[in-house]
Amino acid sequence: MNILTGHPCPNSEVEISTMQHRQKIELEIATAIIRSALSLDYVVSIHDGEDFAIQHSNNLNDLVQNLASTDEDTLYIYTNEAKPIGWVFLVYGNDGHDVIADHSWSLTKTNILDEANKLADYYEANPPSLPSLSSTLSKTKPWSPSK
């Protein structure tokens, strides 16, 4: 539905589907980073660009629930003794597979990003199939003004 005119938008299903797929991919990649850090007995803090949403947590569910409350997150990874290991800067809203915008060089010495990078490479090479605009349009009646 077009919010300005109130008329049906023939491609709204495609837009929603594309956004949902992108968000799923972003969440899957971000979760892979957190899961890898936690598997190495590290703790993670999430800064959402405005404030810390959660600090020094080793609870996967709590961390995932605090992802993507804004357009960006920085994951700070620490040892249990609060010694910094590195950071990952995530930017949401692009293509999904490119959610990792930057990271500290120190993380290249660990395998924390390995699984996330494999997922990103996979989704870049194999984007999810979405309903085409033409197939959606063929199922949509053309709009005509009511008299």
N, C-alpha and C positions, 0 to 999 in steps of 0.2 A: 504494500500500500504506500503510495506517495504521500508523505506527511504534509506536503503543501497543497496538493489538489484533492487528496482523498481517493484518487483513482488507483486501480490495481497496477502494480509494476510487474511487467512480464518477466523480468530477470531477477526478482527479489529472491526466488528459491536458489538461484545460482550464487548470488552474493552471500546469502546466509551459509550455504553449503561450503563455499570457498573459505569463508571466515572460520567456520567450525573446524575444517580440516587444518587450516593454518594454525589455529590455537592448539589443536591436538598435537601437532608436530612440535610446536614450541614447548609445550608442557612435557612431552616425551623426552626431548633433548635436555631440557633443564633438569628434569627428574633424574636422568642418567648421570648428570654431573654430580648431583647431590648424593645419589646412591653410591657412586664410586668413592666420593670423599668419605662417606660414612663407613664404607667397607674397609677403609684404611684407618678406622678409629679416629677420624678427624671430626670436628664440629663445624657447623656452618651458621653464618649470620646472613640475613638478607636485608639489604638497604634498597628501598623502593624509589630512590631518587629524591625523597623528601625526608625520610626518617628510617630508622631500623624497624622493620616489621617484626623481626624475631632475631634474637642474639644467642650465639654459642649453643645451638641446639644439635642434638644427635637423634631427633625424632623425625623420621622421614615424612610421616603424615602431617605433622605440624609445619614442617618446612614447605612442603608442596602446597598446603593450603594458603601459605603466605606469598606465593608466587603471583606475578602478573596483576597486582592490584593497581599498578600504574603502567605506563608505556615502557618502563625499563626497570631492571633490577641489577644490583651488583651482589654477587655471591662472594662472601669473604670466608675463606677456609682457614681454620686454625687447628693446631694440636689441642689435645685436652688441657694442656697447660697454658693455653691462650697465646702460643707462639704462632705468628702469621705464617701460613704456607703459601697463599696466593689469592687471587681474585679472578672472577669471570664477570664481564659486563654483558648483560643480555638486553637486547632491544626487541620489543614485540611489535608486530604489525606489518612486517615486510612479507617475505615469502614463506616463512616458517622454518625452513632448513637453515636459514642464515641468522637465527636468533642469537648466536654467539657473535657479538660485535667486536670483542676484544678480551684479552686475558693477560695475566702477568706471565712473564717469561719463566718464572719459577715453576709454574705448573707443567712445563714441558719436561721437567725432570721426574715427574710422576706419571702415573697412567690415569689420572683423574679425568682427563678429557678424551681418552681413547674411545670409549663407547659412544659418547655424545658426538664425536667427530665421525664415527662410522655411521651413525644414524643420519647426521646432516648430509654426508656424502650420498647415502642411499636415497634419501628423499629428494635431493637435488637431481640425481640421475633418474629417479622413478617418481615423478610427482603423482599424487593420488588422482585417479580419474574422477572427474566431476561431471555432472550433467552439462551437456553443451547448451549454450544459449539458444541455438536453433531448435533443439529438441524441446526445450522448455517453451519457446515461443509457439511451436506447432501445437502445443496442448492448451495454449491460452487464447481465449476469445479476445478479439480486438476490442478496445475500449471505444464506446460511443457515448456521446453525451445523452443524458436522459432528458426527455422533453416534457 
